[in-house]
């Protein structure tokens, strides 16, 4: 192995990804490991290279591309890393190709995303001319060339919320504990700290860099205070390795590196979709971010700023933004003055969904689909309801009335349901009386599930009324 730095910390977890990427290299000549910034792509590539090195008679060579600012210099940097002398009248790419054509090597190209075009061109030339050369690339987006096998690196495995005893075995918790012991020799996973660490790594999305930066603060803050201060994670998680690349010294720098690689439209859409509190569909993104948001959303998936879509409770494919990336996007929204517009657009979308679903709950064939749709939009409905209660009372009323059938169907006594105070039916009238969520002061009646639910609601006819000395109710 040539050019790889010595590993000074233990490699934790990732047994599956190491095995899978090594397997891909056995059958493919170009494998690109993609993932969000801080997901551990570089360390994974080093472990894979170490595992497969004996397959290559002329070794495994690492080329670090992060410092390269000019795409025209990529081939020259590769030539220098390989010890290839450039010759007069021959380009660096041709010189590298001529030497590697007679060798059996694995070329590891690390951090390709900012020079992706030049790397793609170089790899295509090498694969066509060099039969025994294989390439393992790490990037925040794929090269998108013929013959490429892509492997998206997921975050570390998170602990099961219902299995506290098994939490220390989760990859994310194990990584935090190991790095925390480096920062504080007295650190240990006790019953109290294990629960806090489990919540901490979940909020950090299982991202290795974020976990390591948090663990470095254990001696100064302890786990509980770390958890309490995560709302300001970008100011908190800055104690990175002094000798690491600038983009790896803080959580904000890592996200900023990815954000700056986007064009203006992609940045605008990224900021807009950060207003979603949970997964969202492509149609929802187009409502909130504008009609032209679709291509930008697909590009954000390619750049590992959005997770690939997964089917939600309603069967619709939904994109997910990691909490760290969402927090960064929300901060940008506030800084650019776009937050009010994005929140208003999200509220309009939520009201549209709620009223369409309420109409579906009135039909015998559409009940299940409407309820599942609202189940999938639950986090959005709750966030918008709180926002509308503070900003737009009329919208809050319409939204609460539209959601009332769903809350009754689910026998929901959640904070969102406690905001709604008017429910239909001869034996079910005022359920709560204007108490804000979480206060515990609301007077709540029993809400048994109603089967089959049938509703006749007209949101436009509902107005706030004062009942006796109680606060106005919808």
BELLINQUI-V633952 format. One line per field, one symbol per residue. psi: psi as a letter, one per 20 degrees, with the letter a starting at -180 (. if undefined). burial: # if it has 9 or more other ideal C-beta (glycine too) atoms within 8 Angstrom, else .. A space follows every 10 residues. Layout:
psi = ???
burial = ???
//
This chain:
psi = ppipqpoiqq opbjgghggg ghhhhhiqio pporrqpjik gghghggggh hjhiiohjap ppooihioip hiighhgggg hikppqqpjp rgghgggggi hjrnrpooop mihikhghgg gggggghhio hjpqpoqpqi qqhlrpippp oporrqpqqp hjmhhjghiq ggghgggghh hhhoiipqnr gghggghghg hghjjkpggh gghghijghh hrgghgghji hlhhhgmjmr phirqhijiq hghghhgghi iqrgghgggg ggiiipiaqq rhhghhghir hjighhghhh ghjkiqqqqq pahjiqppqp pqhghghghh hhghhijigg gghghhgggg gggghghhhh iiqhijgggg ghghghjghg ggghggghhh hnhghgghgg ghighggghj lpkrhghihp ipqrqhjodo grmjpqpihj iqoprpnqqp pqppqnqnhh ipqpqpocjr qpq.
burial = #..#...... ..##..##.# ##.##..#.# ########## ########## .##..#..## ######.#.. ..#######. ##.#...... .##.###.## #.#.###### ######.### #######..# ..######## ###.#..##. #.#.##.##. ...#.###.# ########## #.#...#... ..######## ########## ########.. #.#..##.## ..##.###.# ......#### #########. ##...##### ######..## ##.######. ..##.##.## #.#####.## .#.#.##### ########## ###....##. .##.###### ########## ##...##.## ########.# #########. ....###### ########## .#...##### ###....#.# #####.#... .#....#... ..#.#.#.#. .#........ ..##
//
